[in-house]
Amino acid sequence: MKGRLFLVTGASAGIGAETAKGLAARGADVWIVGRNPERTERVRALVEQAGAKEARAFRADFSSLADVRRLAAEVRATGRPLHGLVNNAGLWHQERHESAEGFEDTFAVNHLAPFLLTHLLLPSLRDGARDRSSEGSRDGSTGEARIVHVSSRLHEQAGNVGTLAGRLVHLAGVLNLPRPPLGQPGFDFDDLAMRREYHGLAAYARSKLAQLLFSNELSRRLEGTGVTSNAVHPGSVATEVTRESPLLAFGQKLVTGILKTPEEGAATTLFVASDPSVRGKSGRYFADSAEKEPAKSATSVEDARRLWALSERMVELRPEERGV
Ligand SMILES: NC(=O)c1ccc[n+]([C@@H]2O[C@H](COP(=O)([O-])OP(=O)(O)OC[C@H]3O[C@@H](n4cnc5c(N)ncnc54)[C@H](OP(=O)(O)O)[C@@H]3O)[C@@H](O)[C@H]2O)c1
């Protein structure tokens, strides 16, 4: 992947850090984004050690859309084409938080921030897809730019959390059994702010379904441009994502042996970002480095378009920023 440039968000820890290192080990240049300068710099040095000729760290807090705009402006100002964007930053909140702009924070960080960042970086990604300078690289990845959204299998439980159907769907997933055809409500547009009732897992599951709907609609809109959009489930991975819940963190420790390591958790993202067999594929969902069927709720074109229009209003996208 020599000469290819990737931007990886949420790279200061966990799956994102391993994704950045993995891309570097494959020969790519890697720019990483984190909200904490020390943590991000530590990973930047590791990315360099892993083989990136160019490893650069950017700082941005995705709880602030203003910060996302500043980050995008910094990246755009370099004038460099991007050959990949990994929307990996994500969180789960035990208690309800609000973002700088007053949105429920899980939805803001996991969906609105990457929605805005992707829009603002689309010109660089289109340049990446047109860039022929790494022509002849053996992975055959020239002529395209890949966007990878790190979603989660938990998207299946959006609107289902706490119900019997939700629990059975979850159990089937944990046991690697076929997903039972149980209640898969469409995206719930009601009370996105979760002011009436907050439930951390419900907020997380909805944000992860939002990412999938976004990825699918983006792929439709980008058809024929050489820029692809796919989503992944990294698996159940031992990371700090459970840090806000002592109970979940304890549960994670108990089952650490059967969870994936962050390195294993990065494998599917790396596969989708770099494997020649994924060339030209878009609007797909992957887990365990293989294409999988997402929940039916993720395939609704109507919900995807409605969410897109709503997200455009929430992030206050300007007409000149509507690249697709
Ligand atoms: N672990 C799993 O089992 C699992 C399963 C399915 C999906 N995922 C998804 O995988 C992705 C990576 O998660 P992980 O498991 O590697 O968790 P993690 O170790 O907590 O890493 C999350 C990354 O996102 C960053 N981040 C969180 N909030 C942010 C904010 N407001 N602004 C900017 N960056 C922020 C974190 O930065 P800091 O270092 O500053 O905290 C960190 O770099 C997430 O999208 C998660 O939803 C994880």
The ligand as an SDF file (V2000), in Angstrom:
LIG
                    3D

 48 52  0  0  0  0  0  0  0  0999 V2000
  -14.7680   -3.3410   21.7200 N   0  0  0  0  0  0  0  0  0  0  0  0
  -15.7930   -3.9760   21.1530 C   0  0  0  0  0  0  0  0  0  0  0  0
  -16.1700   -5.0990   21.5360 O   0  0  0  0  0  0  0  0  0  0  0  0
  -16.5310   -3.3270   20.0090 C   0  0  0  0  0  0  0  0  0  0  0  0
  -17.5650   -4.0640   19.3980 C   0  0  0  0  0  0  0  0  0  0  0  0
  -18.2520   -3.4820   18.3380 C   0  0  0  0  0  0  0  0  0  0  0  0
  -17.8970   -2.2320   17.8900 C   0  0  0  0  0  0  0  0  0  0  0  0
  -16.8830   -1.5280   18.4970 N   0  0  0  0  0  0  0  0  0  0  0  0
  -16.5590   -0.1830   17.9920 C   0  0  0  0  0  0  0  0  0  0  0  0
  -15.1720   -0.1140   17.7060 O   0  0  0  0  0  0  0  0  0  0  0  0
  -14.7440    1.2530   17.7500 C   0  0  0  0  0  0  0  0  0  0  0  0
  -13.4700    1.3520   18.5880 C   0  0  0  0  0  0  0  0  0  0  0  0
  -13.7930    1.0370   19.9310 O   0  0  0  0  0  0  0  0  0  0  0  0
  -12.7950    0.2990   20.9250 P   0  0  0  0  0  0  0  0  0  0  0  0
  -13.4690   -0.9450   21.3510 O   0  0  0  0  0  0  0  0  0  0  0  0
  -11.4410    0.2410   20.3630 O   0  0  0  0  0  0  0  0  0  0  0  0
  -12.8810    1.2810   22.1940 O   0  0  0  0  0  0  0  0  0  0  0  0
  -11.8080    2.2190   22.8940 P   0  0  0  0  0  0  0  0  0  0  0  0
  -10.6190    1.4320   23.2750 O   0  0  0  0  0  0  0  0  0  0  0  0
  -12.5800    2.9250   23.9490 O   0  0  0  0  0  0  0  0  0  0  0  0
  -11.3930    3.2340   21.7400 O   0  0  0  0  0  0  0  0  0  0  0  0
  -12.2820    4.2100   21.2820 C   0  0  0  0  0  0  0  0  0  0  0  0
  -11.5290    5.2860   20.5450 C   0  0  0  0  0  0  0  0  0  0  0  0
  -12.4610    6.3430   20.2300 O   0  0  0  0  0  0  0  0  0  0  0  0
  -11.9840    7.5410   20.8100 C   0  0  0  0  0  0  0  0  0  0  0  0
  -13.0510    8.4340   21.2420 N   0  0  0  0  0  0  0  0  0  0  0  0
  -14.0280    8.1860   22.1410 C   0  0  0  0  0  0  0  0  0  0  0  0
  -14.7680    9.2780   22.3200 N   0  0  0  0  0  0  0  0  0  0  0  0
  -14.2460   10.2420   21.5340 C   0  0  0  0  0  0  0  0  0  0  0  0
  -14.5480   11.6040   21.3060 C   0  0  0  0  0  0  0  0  0  0  0  0
  -15.5360   12.2290   21.9480 N   0  0  0  0  0  0  0  0  0  0  0  0
  -13.7930   12.3020   20.4120 N   0  0  0  0  0  0  0  0  0  0  0  0
  -12.7560   11.7150   19.7740 C   0  0  0  0  0  0  0  0  0  0  0  0
  -12.4200   10.4280   19.9650 N   0  0  0  0  0  0  0  0  0  0  0  0
  -13.1530    9.7130   20.8420 C   0  0  0  0  0  0  0  0  0  0  0  0
  -11.1590    7.1000   22.0140 C   0  0  0  0  0  0  0  0  0  0  0  0
  -10.3110    8.1550   22.4400 O   0  0  0  0  0  0  0  0  0  0  0  0
   -9.6420    8.1470   23.9250 P   0  0  0  0  0  0  0  0  0  0  0  0
   -8.3970    7.3150   23.8050 O   0  0  0  0  0  0  0  0  0  0  0  0
   -9.3540    9.5930   24.1850 O   0  0  0  0  0  0  0  0  0  0  0  0
  -10.6570    7.5890   24.8570 O   0  0  0  0  0  0  0  0  0  0  0  0
  -10.4420    5.9060   21.4150 C   0  0  0  0  0  0  0  0  0  0  0  0
   -9.3840    6.3330   20.5860 O   0  0  0  0  0  0  0  0  0  0  0  0
  -15.9170    2.0370   18.3360 C   0  0  0  0  0  0  0  0  0  0  0  0
  -16.6210    2.6730   17.2910 O   0  0  0  0  0  0  0  0  0  0  0  0
  -16.7860    0.9490   18.9800 C   0  0  0  0  0  0  0  0  0  0  0  0
  -18.1280    1.3280   19.0380 O   0  0  0  0  0  0  0  0  0  0  0  0
  -16.1950   -2.0490   19.5550 C   0  0  0  0  0  0  0  0  0  0  0  0
  1  2  1  0
  2  3  2  0
  2  4  1  0
  4  5  1  0
  4 48  2  0
  5  6  2  0
  6  7  1  0
  7  8  2  0
  8  9  1  0
  8 48  1  0
  9 10  1  0
  9 46  1  0
 10 11  1  0
 11 12  1  0
 11 44  1  0
 12 13  1  0
 13 14  1  0
 14 15  2  0
 14 16  1  0
 14 17  1  0
 17 18  1  0
 18 19  2  0
 18 20  1  0
 18 21  1  0
 21 22  1  0
 22 23  1  0
 23 24  1  0
 23 42  1  0
 24 25  1  0
 25 26  1  0
 25 36  1  0
 26 27  1  0
 26 35  1  0
 27 28  2  0
 28 29  1  0
 29 30  1  0
 29 35  2  0
 30 31  1  0
 30 32  2  0
 32 33  1  0
 33 34  2  0
 34 35  1  0
 36 37  1  0
 36 42  1  0
 37 38  1  0
 38 39  2  0
 38 40  1  0
 38 41  1  0
 42 43  1  0
 44 45  1  0
 44 46  1  0
 46 47  1  0
M  CHG  2   8   1  16  -1
M  END
$$$$
